[in-house]
Amino acid sequence: MQEKLHLNYHPGTDPKSFKAKIVNIEDNYLMFDNSYCFPRGGGQPGDTGTIKIGHLEEKLLETLPGEYIKHPVDSVEHFNLGDSITCIIDKLNRNRNAKMHTTQHIVSALAYDIFGAETVGNQIGPEYTRIDLKFPHRDKFNVEELESTFNEILSTKAPVNVYDWNRNTILSHEKMRHTNFLQRIPRSINKLRVVEIEDIDLCPCGGTHVGNIGILDDLIIKKVKSKGSGKLRISY
Ligand SMILES: [Zn+2]
C-alpha cells in the first residue's frame, strides 16, 4: 500500500502542488511514485485538480484509493510510464471538504453529547454534507439546540491537533470516540492517526481537517429526514 502522504500535512487545507513520476497506468487511472492527493474515503470525496506534463494540462478527476492511489483522467493516451508530471490539487475543493469534514466531527460529537445519538453514516460534500444519526429518543432531537451549540463552540477557536498513537493508547483512552472500525484495520498497522478538536472531540481519522475551528462557517441544517426507527438524516 502506497503511503498516504496527505496524512503528514496538517492542517489539511491549501495543499501544495507536487511533482511525481508515472509508475503505472491502468484503465483511466494514473499511478505515481508519490502522491499528496487525498483519495476518497471515510465519507470524504477524493481530491480533484490538474495534471501537467510539458505544456499539456489534463483534468484530474476524483482521486480514488487503492494499492497505489488512483488518479483518473479522461485521456490516459497523453501519458507514458516514467513521465514526470506536476499535480496541482484543487485548493478550493480541498478546503471546502476539510471544513465540511471538520464540521462533521463537531456535529457528531455534539449529537452524542446532547442527544446520545451515534453517527452511523456520513457523506461529506463541498456544498452539502449529510450525517445519519441513531437516537435513543429521536423525539428529543432539536435542530435549533444543535445549531446554536455548534455556533457558540466556534467562538472558542479550538485548535485541531493530530497525533500518531498506537492501538492500545487509542482503545484505552477514556475520551476516544468511534473506535469500532479499528477491528477492520489489520493488526499489523499499529500506529494510527488520531484527530483532536480540543475539549470537543477525539477520534481516529485519516481525513483532512482545518487547523482551527474559528475558520468554520456557522452550522445551518437544511434538512432533517427520517431514516427508519430511531434514525434521522441531517443535511447541512
Ligand atoms: Zn476527520
Boltz pocket constraint, residues with backbone or C-beta under 6 A from the ligand:
constraints:
  - pocket:
      binder: B
      contacts: [[A, 101], [A, 105], [A, 195], [A, 205], [A, 206], [A, 207], [A, 208], [A, 209]]
      max_distance: 6.0
